[in-house]
Amino acid sequence: MDIQNNQRISYQGFLSNVFKYLMLGIGLTTITSIVVSMILTYVQFNGVTIGIMIICSIIEIIMVIRLSKKILDLSFDVAQKYFYIYSIINGITMSFVLATIAPKVSILAFALTFAFFGLLYTISTHTTYDFSKIGRISLYALSILLIGYIILFFIQAPLLYYGIVFIDLALFTGITLYDMQKIKTYYMESSIEALPSMAMMSALEIYLDFINIFLDIVMLLDDFV
């Protein structure tokens, strides 16, 4: 049953839509990043390509902020288009990362991220533990961790690099568990009219978690695979 009907669908139906949107977003990002990274193999990195990456990153930040704050005010069709456009733009940004690493690293990291997400989903759905406190602490800690990434721009410190990446992975693990657990809360507290947008909101949050965990795993594997 579609979540845009007048009748309230079951939680399983709502969850199915969340992961449908998630997989479509990841699929669009994957296809876009592969195509653009193949093009980048024939293009020399210069000010133009770096400028494109920076512009795409800025657009992504603006779109995430708008979607997060305005998603309930947008029609479902508009929110859906925003999410898919964001996924494509993120694929362009990701392509710059994929163009600098071996294809086998990307494939392995992608597989490990999916497996890790499966584990986190299993944990979040088969425990009564409340991950909200862990999720909020992890979100606050991320802002502090940004200082570490800024430092890495100016110094070469392998131990600090891997330490920051491991911490980042741990923080996003906590955030992901929190976001996955929030899906049921969104379902329980949303009106029938709000369910489509909340499904999209849940997909966006988990999508962002997936991408960040993928990047952390890529950074950990790049020097060893």
C-alpha positions in Angstrom: 0.0 0.0 0.0 1.4 3.4 -0.9 2.0 5.9 1.9 0.1 8.6 0.1 -3.3 6.9 0.5 -5.9 8.2 2.9 -5.5 5.1 5.1 -2.6 4.8 7.6 -0.2 2.1 6.4 1.5 -0.4 8.7 4.9 0.3 10.2 6.4 -2.3 7.9 5.0 -0.5 4.9 6.4 2.8 6.1 9.8 1.1 6.7 9.7 -0.4 3.3 9.2 3.0 1.7 12.1 4.5 3.8 14.5 1.9 2.5 13.1 2.1 -1.0 14.0 5.8 -1.1 17.3 5.1 0.6 18.3 2.5 -2.1 17.2 4.9 -4.9 19.3 7.6 -3.4 22.4 5.4 -3.0 21.8 4.0 -6.5 21.7 7.5 -8.1 24.8 8.5 -6.2 26.7 5.3 -7.2 25.8 5.6 -10.9 26.7 9.3 -11.0 30.0 8.8 -9.2 31.1 6.0 -11.4 30.2 7.8 -14.6 31.8 11.1 -13.5 34.9 9.4 -12.1 35.4 7.6 -15.4 35.3 11.0 -17.1 37.8 12.4 -14.6 40.4 9.7 -15.5 40.7 11.6 -18.8 40.7 15.1 -17.2 43.6 16.7 -15.4 42.8 18.0 -12.0 43.0 21.8 -12.0 41.3 24.8 -10.6 38.2 24.2 -12.7 37.6 20.7 -11.5 38.4 21.6 -7.9 36.0 24.6 -8.2 33.3 22.2 -9.4 33.8 20.0 -6.4 33.6 23.0 -4.0 30.5 24.3 -5.7 28.8 20.9 -5.5 29.7 20.6 -1.8 28.2 24.0 -1.1 25.0 23.1 -2.9 24.8 19.9 -1.0 25.1 21.7 2.4 22.4 24.2 1.3 20.1 21.4 0.1 20.5 19.3 3.3 19.7 22.3 5.5 16.7 23.1 3.4 15.4 19.6 3.4 16.0 19.0 7.1 14.2 22.2 8.1 11.5 22.5 5.4 10.7 19.0 4.4 7.3 19.0 6.2 6.4 22.2 4.4 7.3 20.9 1.0 4.9 18.7 -1.0 6.0 15.1 -1.2 6.8 15.4 -4.9 9.1 18.4 -4.4 10.8 16.8 -1.4 11.4 13.6 -3.4 12.9 15.6 -6.3 15.1 17.5 -3.9 16.4 14.2 -2.4 17.1 12.6 -5.8 18.8 15.8 -7.1 20.9 15.9 -3.9 21.9 12.2 -4.5 23.1 13.0 -8.0 25.1 16.1 -6.9 26.6 14.1 -4.1 27.6 11.5 -6.7 29.5 14.2 -8.5 31.3 15.1 -5.3 32.0 11.5 -4.5 33.5 10.9 -8.0 36.4 13.2 -7.1 37.2 10.8 -4.2 36.7 7.6 -6.3 39.0 9.0 -9.1 41.9 9.1 -6.6 41.6 5.5 -5.3 41.8 2.0 -6.7 38.4 0.6 -7.9 38.8 -2.5 -5.7 39.0 -0.2 -2.6 35.7 1.4 -3.6 34.0 -1.9 -4.2 35.3 -3.4 -1.0 34.3 -0.3 1.0 30.9 -0.3 -0.5 30.3 -4.0 0.4 31.6 -3.5 3.9 29.4 -0.5 4.4 26.3 -2.4 3.4 27.3 -5.3 5.7 27.9 -2.9 8.6 24.6 -1.1 8.0 22.9 -4.5 8.1 24.5 -5.2 11.4 23.5 -1.8 12.8 19.9 -2.2 11.6 19.7 -5.6 13.3 21.0 -4.1 16.5 18.6 -1.2 16.4 15.6 -3.4 15.8 16.4 -6.2 18.2 17.2 -4.3 21.3 15.2 -2.2 23.7 18.1 0.1 24.4 17.5 3.8 23.8 20.2 5.1 21.5 19.0 8.7 21.7 21.6 9.8 24.2 24.4 8.2 22.3 23.1 9.8 19.1 23.0 13.3 20.5 26.4 13.0 22.1 27.8 11.8 18.8 26.3 14.7 16.9 27.8 17.2 19.4 31.2 15.4 19.2 31.3 15.7 15.4 31.6 19.5 15.6 34.6 19.0 17.9 36.1 16.4 15.6 36.1 18.9 12.7 38.9 20.7 14.5 41.0 17.5 14.1 40.2 17.4 10.3 41.3 21.1 10.0 44.6 20.2 11.8 45.2 17.4 9.3 45.2 20.0 6.5 48.3 21.6 7.9 50.3 18.6 9.3 51.2 15.1 8.2 50.4 12.9 11.2 49.4 9.3 10.2 48.5 8.3 13.7 46.3 11.3 14.2 44.7 10.7 10.8 43.7 7.1 11.6 42.7 8.1 15.1 40.3 10.8 13.8 38.9 8.4 11.1 38.2 5.7 13.7 36.6 8.2 16.0 34.5 9.6 13.1 33.4 6.0 12.3 32.5 5.4 15.9 30.5 8.6 16.1 28.5 7.8 12.9 27.9 4.4 14.2 26.1 5.9 17.2 24.3 8.4 15.0 23.1 5.7 12.6 21.8 3.5 15.5 19.9 6.6 16.7 18.6 7.5 13.2 17.4 3.9 12.6 15.6 3.8 15.9 14.0 7.2 15.2 12.2 5.7 12.2 9.6 4.1 14.4 9.2 7.3 16.4 8.6 9.2 13.2 6.0 6.7 12.2 4.2 6.7 15.6 4.1 10.5 15.9 3.3 11.5 12.4 -0.1 12.1 10.9 -1.3 10.3 7.8 -0.6 13.4 5.7 3.0 13.7 7.1 4.0 10.1 6.7 5.3 10.5 3.1 7.6 13.4 4.1 8.7 11.6 7.2 9.6 8.5 5.2 11.7 10.8 3.0 13.2 12.5 6.0 14.2 9.1 7.5 15.7 8.0 4.2 17.8 11.3 4.0 19.2 10.9 7.5 20.2 7.3 6.9 21.5 8.1 3.5 23.9 10.7 5.0 25.0 8.2 7.6 25.7 5.6 4.9 27.8 8.1 2.8 29.8 9.2 5.8 30.5 5.6 7.0 31.5 4.7 3.4 34.0 7.5 3.3 35.5 6.5 6.7 35.9 2.9 5.5 37.4 4.1 2.2 40.0 6.2 4.1 40.9 3.2 6.4 41.2 0.8 3.4 43.0 3.1 1.0 46.5 2.5 2.4 46.1 -1.2 2.9 44.3 -2.6 -0.1 
